[in-house]
Amino acid sequence: MKKVFMLLTVGCMAASLVACGGTNNNAGSHANAPASSDAQADDGKPTEIVFWNSFTGEIYKTLEEIVADYNASQNKVHVTSQFQGTYDETLVKFKSSMASGSGPDVLHMYEAGTRYMLDSGYAAPIQELAEADEFDLNQINDQARSYYTIDNKLWSMPFNYGQAVLFYNKTAFKEVGLDPEAPPRTYAEFKEYADKLMIKDDNKVSRYGATMAVYGWFMEQLIAGQGKLYVDHNNGRDGRAVQLDANKNGALLNVFTEWKDFTEHESVVNFGKDLIAGYQAFVSGKVAMLPFVSGYYNYATAAINGAFELGIGYFPMIDKTEEGGSLLAGASFWLIDHQDEARKKASWEFMKYMASPEVQAKWTIKTGDIAINKGSYELQEVIEHVKGNPAIQVSLDQETNYPNNFYTQGAVFGIMPEARLSFQENMDAVIAGTQTPQEAVDKFTAEVNSSLENYNASIGK
């Protein structure tokens, strides 16, 4: 397969932010197996593999604990974990490293990099390794697994997985007479609630009703929520995407129009693409509602420190539809094929461990992410954790209550990071009043379609 070296123009963000049940009788039957003997080097020493990740802060510490646990649990494989920056920065470094013949054995990459990873020729599909090892893939969360399944093959192992949800201040809801158990579900309700939640004294706002970062991933959520496709060929899942579809089906115009109207409310404060600023304003009580990623629930709870009661609601959609729903948040582990069977087997053993019920239980309890192994939710510590934090159940319910289809599986195309940046620039222009929503749709469409054409040409498609 032809190697792809085209460098995309991408926007950077704090990697941990967008990195963020059910039962199965066979869940975990193979996931926590020790490294097999053939993963060990011939000299009796553990096989050394390199793992690149993109976590920061407390979530990075949790990851490092788990990697250390794995190294201590057996003597066949030793993993060296290396932080490489944001997902976007890691993707650029990965391209460079593989061109020079180096690079990691296991790569932690967000969902927007999926199509590039497939087209690059560097990754070994997980499906083939799982089948050869009789590893039951049905133990892996259905939606997470379906996103990374292309052409009937699971290409990477989901790891940190969450949902776009609404963080809201239950205490503020009670103060203004809103039902704290009934957060807004539509954009109309979102704007109405924001107006009611704003506090203004002497012409100065002391608490805004809402904010939402101008970030392309939220745009994708709003398209999926309408039950519409983002790109052609069923979101790039029935063939490589060659052009946008959301400009033709009306979904993009709805997004630019509704978002513009949202920001024009006095009760809404706009921090642009700065997710951190919005998050900090929310946990400090200066904003009452914040669309965010479910995997930050535990960190938000700690930051609020009892100042108010944190609620989690479904991500507000433009409209309720039968076919639409939310998309996943997070990233997966890609096994990079260096044509070294020992390293490949060692990498697979490590990935199985990271997907095991016990490890995923620790991950969901520490972070608030959804455990990608269904068996985790049969473990007593997870049952007790969810029971003690009922807001967590909302993200689990949102995931299962929406249909699993081409809309909610999400788009896969080679320039997704670039498209997100283009959306942000065009949305900023609409909010500033220098573009109309229709002008933004036209410009965004021209930019993305041109980049898609260039990308596909670069890989000979």
C-alpha positions in Angstrom: 0.0 0.0 0.0 1.2 3.5 -0.8 2.5 5.4 2.2 0.9 8.8 2.8 3.2 11.7 3.8 0.9 14.7 3.2 0.9 16.9 6.2 -2.4 18.3 7.1 -3.0 21.7 8.6 -4.6 20.9 11.9 -5.8 22.7 15.0 -4.5 21.7 18.5 -6.5 21.3 21.7 -5.9 19.8 25.1 -5.8 16.1 24.3 -7.4 14.8 27.4 -10.7 16.8 26.8 -12.0 14.9 23.9 -10.3 11.7 24.9 -12.5 12.1 27.2 -23.2 -1.1 29.5 -24.4 -4.4 29.0 -23.5 -8.0 29.8 -21.7 -10.7 27.9 -21.2 -14.2 29.3 -17.8 -14.3 27.5 -16.7 -10.8 28.4 -13.1 -10.8 29.6 -12.5 -14.4 28.9 -9.3 -13.5 26.9 -8.8 -9.8 27.5 -6.8 -10.1 30.7 -4.7 -13.1 29.6 -0.9 -12.8 30.4 1.5 -12.3 27.6 2.1 -15.5 25.7 5.5 -17.1 25.7 6.1 -16.3 22.0 5.9 -12.6 22.7 9.1 -12.9 24.6 12.5 -12.2 23.0 14.6 -15.3 22.2 17.2 -14.2 24.8 14.7 -14.6 27.6 14.4 -10.9 28.1 11.1 -9.1 27.8 10.2 -7.8 24.3 10.5 -4.0 24.4 7.7 -2.0 22.8 7.1 1.8 22.6 3.7 3.3 23.3 2.9 6.8 22.2 0.1 8.6 24.0 -1.5 12.0 24.1 -2.9 12.5 27.6 -2.0 15.3 30.0 -2.6 16.1 33.6 -4.4 13.8 36.0 -5.7 11.5 33.2 -2.0 11.0 32.1 -1.1 9.9 35.6 -3.9 7.3 35.6 -2.6 6.0 32.3 0.9 5.7 33.5 -0.3 3.8 36.6 -1.9 1.3 34.4 1.1 0.9 32.1 3.3 0.4 35.2 0.8 -2.2 36.5 1.1 -4.1 33.2 4.9 -4.1 33.3 4.8 -5.4 36.9 2.2 -8.1 36.1 4.4 -10.2 33.8 7.9 -10.5 32.5 7.3 -11.2 28.8 6.7 -7.6 27.6 8.0 -4.3 28.7 6.2 -1.1 27.6 7.9 2.3 27.4 5.2 4.9 27.5 6.0 8.3 25.8 3.8 11.4 25.8 3.9 13.1 22.4 1.7 16.2 22.8 -1.9 16.7 21.6 -3.5 14.2 19.2 -2.8 16.6 16.3 0.8 17.0 17.3 1.2 13.2 17.8 -0.2 12.6 14.3 2.3 14.9 12.7 5.2 13.3 14.7 3.9 9.9 13.7 4.0 10.7 10.0 7.6 12.0 10.4 8.8 9.1 12.4 7.4 6.4 10.1 8.9 8.1 7.1 12.3 7.7 8.8 11.7 4.1 9.7 11.2 4.7 13.5 8.0 5.3 15.4 5.9 3.6 18.0 4.7 0.0 18.3 1.3 1.1 19.7 -0.1 4.5 18.8 -2.8 6.3 20.8 -4.8 8.3 18.2 -8.2 10.1 18.3 -11.1 9.2 16.1 -10.4 12.0 13.6 -7.2 10.2 12.5 -8.9 7.0 11.6 -9.0 7.3 7.8 -5.4 8.5 7.6 -4.3 5.5 9.7 -6.1 3.1 7.3 -4.7 4.7 4.2 -1.1 5.0 5.6 -0.4 1.3 5.4 1.4 1.3 8.7 -1.3 -0.2 10.9 -2.2 -3.9 11.3 -6.0 -4.5 11.6 -7.0 -5.7 15.1 -9.7 -7.9 13.6 -7.1 -10.3 12.2 -5.1 -10.5 15.5 -8.3 -11.1 17.5 -9.5 -13.9 15.3 -6.2 -15.6 15.3 -6.1 -15.4 19.1 -9.8 -16.3 19.5 -10.3 -13.0 21.3 -14.0 -12.3 21.6 -14.6 -8.8 20.1 -18.2 -8.9 21.3 -17.0 -8.0 24.8 -16.0 -4.6 23.4 -18.6 -1.7 23.5 -20.7 -1.9 20.4 -20.7 1.8 19.4 -16.9 2.2 20.1 -16.3 -1.0 18.1 -18.5 0.1 15.2 -16.7 3.5 14.8 -13.3 1.8 14.2 -14.8 -0.9 12.0 -14.2 -0.1 8.3 -14.8 -2.6 5.4 -15.9 -5.2 8.0 -12.6 -5.0 9.9 -11.9 -3.6 13.3 -8.8 -1.6 12.8 -7.9 -0.4 16.2 -8.7 -1.1 19.9 -10.9 1.5 21.5 -9.6 2.8 24.8 -10.7 6.1 26.2 -14.4 6.4 25.2 -17.0 8.9 26.1 -20.0 10.9 24.9 -20.7 14.6 24.3 -23.0 15.5 27.2 -24.3 18.6 28.9 -22.7 19.6 32.2 -25.2 21.8 34.1 -25.5 23.4 37.5 -28.4 21.7 39.3 -28.3 24.2 42.2 -28.8 27.1 39.7 -31.7 25.2 38.1 -33.4 25.0 41.4 -32.8 28.7 42.1 -34.6 29.9 39.0 -37.4 27.3 39.2 -36.2 24.9 36.5 -36.5 21.2 37.1 -33.0 20.0 38.0 -33.8 16.5 36.6 -35.0 17.8 33.2 -32.1 19.6 31.4 -32.7 20.9 27.9 -32.7 18.4 25.0 -33.1 20.7 22.0 -31.4 24.0 21.0 -34.7 25.9 21.5 -34.8 24.6 25.1 -31.0 25.3 25.5 -31.4 28.9 24.6 -34.6 29.3 26.7 -32.9 27.8 29.8 -29.8 29.9 29.3 -31.9 33.1 29.5 -33.6 31.9 32.7 -30.3 31.0 34.3 -28.5 34.3 33.7 -28.0 36.6 36.7 -27.6 40.3 35.9 -27.2 43.0 38.5 -26.7 46.7 37.7 -26.3 45.9 34.0 -23.5 43.5 34.8 -23.8 39.7 34.2 -22.5 37.7 37.2 -23.6 34.3 35.9 -24.1 33.4 32.3 -26.7 30.8 31.3 -24.5 28.8 28.9 -21.4 28.6 26.7 -20.3 26.2 24.0 -16.8 26.1 22.5 -16.5 26.7 18.8 -15.1 23.3 18.1 -15.6 21.1 15.0 -16.4 18.0 17.0 -19.5 19.7 18.3 -20.5 20.5 14.8 -20.2 16.8 13.9 -22.5 16.0 16.9 -25.1 18.5 15.6 -25.1 17.0 12.1 -25.4 13.4 13.5 -28.2 14.6 15.8 -30.3 15.7 12.8 -30.0 12.2 11.3 -27.9 13.5 8.4 -24.7 12.5 6.8 -21.6 14.6 7.1 -19.8 13.2 3.9 -20.9 11.0 1.0 -20.6 7.2 0.7 -22.5 6.9 4.0 -20.1 8.9 6.0 -17.1 7.3 4.3 -18.2 3.8 5.4 -19.4 2.4 2.1 -16.3 3.7 0.3 -13.8 6.5 0.6 -15.5 9.9 1.0 -15.0 12.3 -1.9 -17.2 15.3 -0.9 -19.4 16.7 1.7 -23.0 15.7 2.0 -24.1 18.0 4.9 -24.0 21.0 2.6 -26.6 19.4 0.3 -28.9 17.9 3.0 -29.3 21.2 4.9 -27.6 20.0 8.1 -24.6 22.4 7.8 -26.8 25.5 7.2 -28.9 24.5 10.3 -25.7 24.3 12.4 -24.4 27.7 11.3 -27.8 29.3 11.7 -28.7 27.9 15.1 -25.2 28.4 16.6 -25.2 32.0 15.4 -28.6 32.6 17.1 -27.4 30.9 20.3 -24.4 33.2 20.7 -26.6 36.3 20.1 -28.4 35.7 23.4 -27.1 38.0 26.2 -27.2 35.0 28.5 -24.5 33.2 26.4 -20.8 33.9 26.7 -18.6 33.0 23.8 -15.0 31.8 24.5 -14.4 30.9 20.9 -12.5 27.6 20.5 -11.1 27.7 24.0 -12.6 24.7 25.7 -10.5 25.2 28.9 -11.9 28.7 29.4 -15.5 27.5 29.2 -14.8 24.6 31.5 -13.1 26.8 34.1 -16.0 29.3 33.9 -18.5 26.4 34.5 -16.7 24.7 37.4 -16.3 28.2 39.1 -20.0 28.8 38.9 -19.8 31.7 36.4 -21.6 29.7 33.7 -24.6 27.4 34.4 -24.5 25.0 31.4 -21.6 23.6 29.4 -21.6 21.0 26.5 -18.5 18.9 27.2 -17.1 15.4 27.2 -18.4 12.8 29.7 -14.9 11.6 30.5 -14.3 14.8 32.5 -17.1 14.1 35.0 -14.8 13.1 37.8 -12.5 16.0 37.3 -15.3 18.5 37.2 -16.8 17.0 40.4 -13.4 17.5 42.1 -13.0 21.0 40.8 -16.5 22.1 41.9 -15.7 20.7 45.4 -19.3 20.9 46.6 -19.9 24.5 45.6 -22.9 23.4 43.6 -24.5 20.1 42.5 -23.3 18.9 39.1 -25.8 17.4 36.7 -25.2 15.6 33.4 -27.8 15.7 30.6 -28.0 14.6 27.0 -26.1 16.8 24.5 -28.7 19.3 23.2 -29.5 18.7 19.6 -31.0 21.1 17.0 -34.0 18.8 16.8 -35.1 15.4 18.2 -35.1 12.9 15.3 -35.8 9.2 15.0 -32.6 8.4 13.2 -30.1 10.8 14.7 -28.1 10.7 17.9 -24.7 11.4 19.5 -21.2 10.4 18.4 -18.4 8.9 20.4 -15.6 10.9 22.0 -12.2 9.5 22.6 -9.4 7.6 21.0 -8.1 4.1 20.3 -4.8 2.1 20.2 -3.3 1.3 16.8 -0.9 -1.6 16.3 1.9 -0.4 14.1 3.4 -3.1 11.9 7.2 -2.9 11.8 7.5 -6.3 10.2 8.7 -7.7 13.6 6.5 -10.6 14.7 7.7 -10.5 18.3 7.0 -6.8 18.7 3.6 -7.3 17.0 2.6 -10.1 19.4 3.9 -8.1 22.4 1.9 -5.1 21.3 -1.2 -7.2 21.0 -0.8 -8.6 24.5 -0.5 -5.1 25.8 -3.6 -4.0 24.0 -5.6 -6.9 25.3 -4.6 -6.0 28.8 -5.6 -2.4 28.3 -9.0 -3.5 27.1 -9.6 -6.0 29.9 -12.7 -5.6 32.3 -10.4 -4.9 35.3 -8.3 -2.3 33.6 -11.3 -0.6 32.1 -13.0 -0.7 35.5 -10.1 1.3 36.9 -10.2 3.7 34.0 -13.9 4.5 34.3 -13.8 4.9 38.1 -10.8 7.2 37.9 -11.9 9.3 34.9 -15.6 9.0 34.2 -15.1 7.6 30.7 -17.3 4.8 29.6 -15.6 1.5 30.0 -15.1 -0.1 26.6 -15.3 -3.7 28.0 -18.9 -4.6 28.7 -17.7 -7.0 31.5 -16.5 -4.0 33.5 -20.1 -3.2 34.4 -20.5 -6.6 36.0 -17.7 -5.9 38.5 -18.9 -4.9 41.9 -16.6 -1.8 42.2 -18.1 -0.4 39.0 -21.6 -1.2 40.0 -21.0 0.7 43.3 -19.4 3.6 41.5 -22.2 4.1 39.1 -24.7 3.8 42.0 -22.9 6.4 44.0 -22.6 8.8 41.0 -26.0 8.6 39.2 -25.1 11.3 36.8 -22.7 8.8 35.1 -25.7 6.7 34.1 -26.8 9.5 31.8 -23.9 9.1 29.4 -24.5 5.3 29.4 -28.2 5.8 28.6 -27.5 8.4 25.9 -25.1 6.0 24.2 -27.6 3.1 24.2 -30.9 5.1 23.6 -29.8 6.4 20.2 -29.7 4.1 17.1 -26.4 2.7 15.9 -26.4 3.7 12.2 -24.3 5.5 9.6 -25.2 8.9 11.2 -24.3 8.0 14.7 -21.3 5.9 13.9 -19.8 9.1 12.6 -17.8 10.1 9.5 -14.4 8.8 8.5 -12.3 10.8 6.0 -8.7 11.7 5.7 -8.8 15.4 6.4 -11.1 15.4 9.4 -8.7 17.5 11.6 -8.4 20.0 8.8 -12.1 20.2 8.4 -12.6 20.9 12.1 -10.2 23.8 11.9 -12.0 25.1 8.8 -15.4 24.9 10.6 -14.0 26.8 13.5 -12.7 29.6 11.3 -16.0 29.9 9.4 -18.2 29.7 12.6 -16.1 32.5 14.1 -16.7 34.6 11.0 -20.5 34.0 11.3 -20.5 34.9 15.0 -18.5 38.1 14.2 -21.0 39.0 11.5 -18.5 39.0 8.7 -20.2 36.0 7.0 -23.8 34.9 6.7 -24.6 31.2 7.6 -25.0 30.4 3.9 -21.7 32.1 3.0 -20.0 30.0 5.7 -21.6 26.8 4.2 -20.3 27.7 0.8 -16.8 28.5 1.9 -16.5 25.5 4.2 -17.8 23.2 1.4 -15.3 24.6 -1.1 -12.4 24.2 1.4 -13.2 20.7 2.5 -14.0 19.4 -0.9 -10.8 20.8 -2.3 -8.8 19.2 0.5 -10.5 15.9 0.1 -9.7 15.9 -3.6 -6.1 16.6 -2.8 -5.9 13.9 -0.1 -7.5 11.2 -2.3 -5.2 12.1 -5.2 -2.2 11.8 -2.8 -3.0 8.2 -2.1 -3.9 7.4 -5.7 -7.6 7.2 -5.2 
